[in-house]
Amino acid sequence: MANVASSAGDCFSRIARIQGFFNYLSVYNHADNATTFPNPNQIEEGSTVKVPDKQMKAFNLPLDAEKKFKIIRQKTKLRIKICMADAAQTPGIAKARLTIGAKKAAETTGTLEIDDIDPMLTNASLTVVLTNPPAYVAPPPTTAGVANQYPPPIVAPDFDDPKTVWPKEGETIVWNLQVGSLEPHTVIRGVLQRLENLGFACPVQKVEDAPTRRAVRTYRRFVESKVAPNDTDAVADIQANIRARHDD
Amino acid sequence: MVINRTARVARTAHDKTHLNHLGFPEFGVVEIQIKGQGGSLSKCYRDGSSTTSTAPATTGDDTFHFAPGPQYAAATWTADPTLKDDVQIVYKLHNPQFAIKEAKIEIFPRFSKNSVWTRELKDDELLHGEHTLQFNAQDNWEGKIDAHADYPDQFLTVEHSPYKLKLTISGEGVNTSPAGWTYFHIIIAKLELEYGPKTVLPAQAANMEGGIHTETYDDLIAQGAAPPTGGTVKVFLKSDIFKTSSDDMFKNQLFTRHETLWGDGPQIPLFCKVWVKSSSDTDVVAYKALGRLKFLWDWESTSVASPTGFTASAEKYLVNKTKPKGRNCHDKRGGKRASNKPVFPAQAGPGAATPAALPVGSFPFEVVAVDKPRKWAAYSYAWNDGVAASKTGVIFQPARMAGDEYKVTVYVNQEYDRKKKYKLNVDTDAPLPSPDVLKAVTGDYHIWRRVNVRKYVKKNNSVAETINLATVAGEYAKAFLELKDLTAGSITYVAEADWNSRVTASVNGRSAALQRMVTPGNQHAKGGNGVYLRTRAEYRVAYLAEGATVAVVDAFLNDPSNGMQDDDHYEKKGKTLGRGVVSDAFSPEADPGSGCTIFHCDKLISIGCDLLGWAYDVPGGAGNRCGFLLCATNADHSAGDNIENTATHEFGHHFFLPHTPDAGEKKNYKAHDSSITTCIMSYNVPTEFCGFCQLRLRGWSKNALKPAPSANSKT
């Protein structure tokens, strides 16, 4: 048995491939890997994965007979769900394309899946063009006045402050996907990575500081509707919630 | 625009189903509002195309208002730190991922691209959800803004209301609602007029009688501590100006002397207290919230047309052509209608810093003339600190012309258009279209002249009849001249010794021939006539008794050069003598104060005389004291005539009115209505003053009037 230190982009499928296994379960189910890594696709960078020794497999075969050996290669998928800040909501999408290696997936429902990716690939890209925003509509009129009314009626055109510059086309969002780099939600970086994936302004780091706390506070205000001034705003507070929101 | 992002994603093993949810930053303004005391709330606006997962509030009102800054307690008109109308700026952001990079709240007045206050939102102020903007770690905002030339105390003011409070955001992501805003007002609650203290009136010119303006002021206060809100009050102009010689009646001295005395008119300090409406709709003294707000002072000519005749015709002079229109005395006749002499004269005001106390002898508020077209009106400004904070005012200076009537209105002159043209600065007739709370209107100020009747002197108690002064005053009241009876019904009788000694002294100073005309003995005790004289026959006897021969006496009496050749000439001689002696006997009794003294005896002389009365000039009168002698009884008058008419007539002479042309002297002097012959100043049985006389008594210039009534009207 060997201990392998995981690196960025690793998951059990990738490690198994590197180690010459066709099925990640051959590695994952070994020793206490499964209990150490609840999700075989999320490994904290630098973790130690136990890789079993390859076992000789013996078969009794008759001579001069032809036998077929079928090697089952388990496929690895890449699954993306494009969402709004409220993860249950899908934005209006004009087009979306997921590319990893030579494989592509394109559609507009918000869910993109490539079901047989090379686990050795660690980079992918996702381009989403949102549908055009609604045409600009002026604000509703102010309350109409009557003669000699006081205070006088508000006449909106009397105000010369800058008018809204309204976009005419939908935004294009280009994601550089670091495949296999998502770490477990149980570690700080894993939480912060999920926050970033969900669109939050958040540094991805191993320590908690003011920016991470603000990101957590922001998440809690929006997702949990919690506004408690004495909250610690620690990433631990949202681990379970964000895992479900991001992963499920 | 392209948004570039990095995501760390997990592969999904063949036997797993987990996903990678990828979101992008989205944000927007949900709402911004102002919360006032008592639950008042401004209304939130966004562009109609703005969207956020949470819809903006639909509550609130476009009429939201509050009273910025510190306040005075109304009872003491001093600062009370416990009084304030702080509000809260509340806003809600859709910023679930904290993607807003820049956000600012700004305040814009109308017609300006530049904000007068900006607050950058930072850190936790950008968090998703509801916020109350903090000011020095407090929720409350008192309306203070950035330093700005248009806002002298750094508080928002009524002057530039309404305002737009706008929240604008930007960031990296999808901005679905770039801005939200709300409107609010700083509004006036009410205006309240009061009289300022008379100490603020400018020092009077040296050639004016001391205290006339303050006397007018005292009279006004006596009619009501505050300016009237309806009805009429009289503005009395003390006007003890009298002829000093008969020639004065044939000049325009009634006009020029009145002009010298009163110049451009009385001066009445009108103050206006200004109240601001708080967010809870109470009236407060928010003295920093006015800024350089202009108050427009306007006047109307409200004088009522005379019924008919000469005055009505003259009053109609360009009645509808002038700005403002009306029947007040026109500039061409010496008045202020259509004149460039302001009814609200310009005042320098306090300068850069308001003094601790009201100044003495100078007016506290800045006043400037309104530019075209409403150039007869004036703007004033309020103090923003000190004893007169939240107050403004003008010196109201109506014309000196009796009969003129003024209504004064002060407006909050706040509404202006994009070209900074004020909506009230138009030349249309008053009242201007303005909400009631933005103006305060006085009742009518009716100008009257006043002449004091200080003393009523009779020779002795044998003088049976007494002039009914109220009847005389009633006649002058038609010309808006008050004969103010200061006698309180008291009659002074000349002491016997005084009378006799004055008569003796007067007689002894004359020729022997004249001395001989006077009946010897106690003149006072002889009765109510002025001087008791011998008849011509008695004169002859007395002359002979002195030892002269018959030839000498008769030659003297028959010599026309002595004026005694018959009874008629003798009486005329006696009349002249009587005037001198009686005036000498009465004159020391004249009241020393300015005004009139009435002297009264039954007849001037005992031997019969057609003189009914005499407007004689009190020695040393200096034009502000006069004496009128009544020397006739009602029985001496023609049918329909009486002693009151004579009193009215003689007062008229003192007031510079000459006889009518048919009475004799200076027939070409055109100072009467040519259409009537019964003017009181005639010798005919009188009815009332002719219109020409009435207008002159009111102060109009004789030189601008013509005898024919219709010649004085012009349309």
Interface residues (C-beta under 8 A of the other chain):
Chain A: C11 F12 S13 R14 Y24 L25 N39 P40 N41 Q42 Q74 K75 T76 K77 L78 R79 I80 K81 I82 C83 M84 A85 D86 A87 Q89 P91 T111 I117 P119 A124 L126 V128 L130 P133 P134 A135 Y136 V137 A138 P139 P140 T142 T143 A147 N148 Q149 Y150 P151 P152 P153 I154 V155 D158 F159 D160 D161 P162 T164 V165 W166 P167 E171 T172 I173 V174 W175 N176 L177 Q178 V179 G180 S181 L182 E183 Q193 E196 N197 L198 G199 F200 A201 C202 V204 R214 A215 R217 T218 Y219 R221 F222 V223 V227 R245 H246 D247 D248
Chain B: M1 V2 I3 N4 R5 T6 A7 R8 V9 A10 R11 T12 A13 H14 D15 K16 T17 H18 L19 N20 H21 L22 G23 F24 P25 E26 K43 Y45 R46 D47 G48 S49 T51 S53 D61 D62 T63 H65 N95 P96 Q97 F98 A99 E106 F108 R110 F111 S112 K113 S115 D123 D124 L127 H128 G129 S161 P162 K164 K166 T168 G173 V174 N175 T176 P178 A179 W181 Y183 H185 I187 E415 R418 P433 S434 P435 V437 L438
